[in-house]
Amino acid sequence: MSTPGVFIGGLASNLDTTSIINKLVQVQGNQQVLLKDQQATQNKAVSAYTSMLSGINSTVGQLKSLANTDAWSTTSAVSSSTSVSASTTGGVASSLTFDVTAVARAHTVLSDGSVNSTGAKVAGSEITLTRNGTETKINVGTGTLNEVVSAINGANAGITATAVQTSPGNYRLQVVSTTTGEASKFTLDGLSGFAGGTGGPGDPVMKQLVAGTNAAIKVGGNDGYTVSSATNTFSDVAQGMSFTVSKVEAGVTVSSAVDTTKVTDQISGAVTNINNLLSAIQSNTAWDSTTKSGGPLMGDSAVRNLQQQILSTVAGMNAPGLSVTQGGQVQFDKAAFDTAFKADPSGTMAAWGASSSFTASAPNASARFTNAGAATQAGNYDIAVSTPAAAEQWQVIPPGTGVVGRTVELMRTSSGAKVNYTIGNGTEAEEAAKLNTVLAQSSLGLTASYDATNGITVTAINPGSASAFTATLSAGTAPVRKVTGTDIAGTIDGVEATGKGNVLTLAVDAESDAKGLSVAVNASAPGAIGSLEYKPGLAQSLQQLLSQVSDSESGALVQAQSTAKNQARDLQTQIDAWTDRLEAYRATITKKFTAMETSLQSLKAQQSSLSSFFSAAEANSSS
């Protein structure tokens, strides 16, 4: 007999009971095999969806870049001189020849004498920086050279200081404007301790090392004209070009030519990814008649629909250079694109990116598309304004109120950045122009102007609440806020939009085909102002299509992938249950076969005993 709990098959029956048990378990486990096959199919589907979504995400990024036609690089620039670098800023060809007569320099001053250490006292507790008529007081602590340098550099006043060691035991103070041009000139008062000078106003202690000057070019020879720039860069002289000079030189020519290479390379990259996606759809949904098997996504209508939508979008929009082949691929002809672009740059850009047209129904009103979301549909959308955008404006000095010597402080509310300007003895128009020059070199985004009715006013360049600033005057009549910076408020397609500056934007989940649309609006009064027609180009349309199917929450492919993952998990649960069931079944039939073998072994033992008994009895009877 076998030891209890141990199975040794066929000892009594001479049957291969182990194989019999395995066969019975195998037959019983056919359902689990079917479940594993189904799970393998779902896992292949998950893998296919994952691969396609990865490719789609990459393609969406490429298409988004292409749809932003304002950023297209469609020209290249060259310069005849190594000292002049040129770049393009537009999409037209141009050329300009000129002489560089001056380069821009930063105003620099240097102490006329030296001190023997950086700890030597060179000022009182305060020094005064004067620049463009504006005085700035800088606290320098106890006035040592080290403290003066640190205080100047920490004041963010548009100058930087250095303690220069000219020889052992000799230190001089050098101060340089952080900007170039004539407006970079400044003076420092209140310094002493260096050789020469007394430290009073106009102190000769600090000598001019480099005069702040503008860069200048002469166009057209003796009969031409001169253009100056506070920096060494000129951006408004040659159409579609910007160039930077670095030394005085004659006979320089900069030119630009239409060059679509960078754009066509972008398009080629996007087309390659689109074709890879189309090939993946084809292979994943195809039936192989040889192997009698289908791809992991065969019968998936969402994938097949995507394939048809891509091809129909490309075929239907007639974007220059693009076509659909008979084999269901996208083909890009660079030469055809280049020809179309040179003939009609704006039309080609609109065909690829997006465009808008506006039909006004109110005087002096305008609107233009600035951005669109993945779900924004082409169409005509009514624009209405309830609150027009307004730029913050202050009356700084009323007309006819001479305030020579008063200091105006202008401070941006959002950042705390500020500018101080001391009114000189010029006319109000001249002082407004000087203040405007100071503001142009600041980061406040403000501009100053003068008229006989309002006097000197300061206005934010951009409209909206973010343009808010404050104005104070050291003496005299206090400035008055004439206009409060206000964000636009209104509707697009009858749906309330969010206003920022003069831009209205519909939420991406708005109940409108215009959801996600942003529109820059100019309107002088509340009310309906007109209708904007939005037309997405090919890149914008394909970006929207692929963004929709790959959306992390509602995308058709993402949902299909999630369904396949859930089914694979559910099948695994069933497979695990069958594993437990088959182990229990094996244990049951093993126990039965063990009992059978035990019974047969017992019968054989009884048979052997009986045989021996009868043999002995027969032998005794014979004798």
PEWO-V645871 format. One record per helix or strand. SS is the DSSP state (alpha for helix, beta for strand). FROM is the first residue (numbers start at 1). LEN is the number of residues. If there is no record, write none. Layout:
BEGIN
SS;FROM;LEN / SS;FROM;LEN
END
This chain:
BEGIN
alpha;17;12 / alpha;30;38 / alpha;69;3 / beta;75;5 / beta;84;5 / beta;94;9 / beta;105;1 / beta;108;4 / beta;115;1 / beta;121;1 / beta;123;9 / beta;134;6 / beta;144;1 / alpha;145;10 / beta;159;9 / beta;170;8 / alpha;182;3 / beta;187;5 / beta;206;5 / beta;213;1 / beta;215;5 / alpha;221;3 / beta;225;5 / beta;233;2 / beta;241;5 / beta;249;10 / alpha;261;25 / beta;287;2 / beta;293;2 / alpha;301;17 / beta;322;3 / beta;330;3 / alpha;334;10 / alpha;345;8 / beta;354;7 / beta;366;6 / beta;379;9 / beta;390;1 / beta;393;5 / beta;407;6 / beta;418;5 / alpha;428;13 / beta;446;6 / beta;455;6 / alpha;465;3 / beta;469;5 / beta;480;4 / beta;486;1 / beta;489;4 / beta;495;6 / beta;503;3 / beta;518;5 / beta;527;10 / alpha;538;12 / alpha;556;67
END
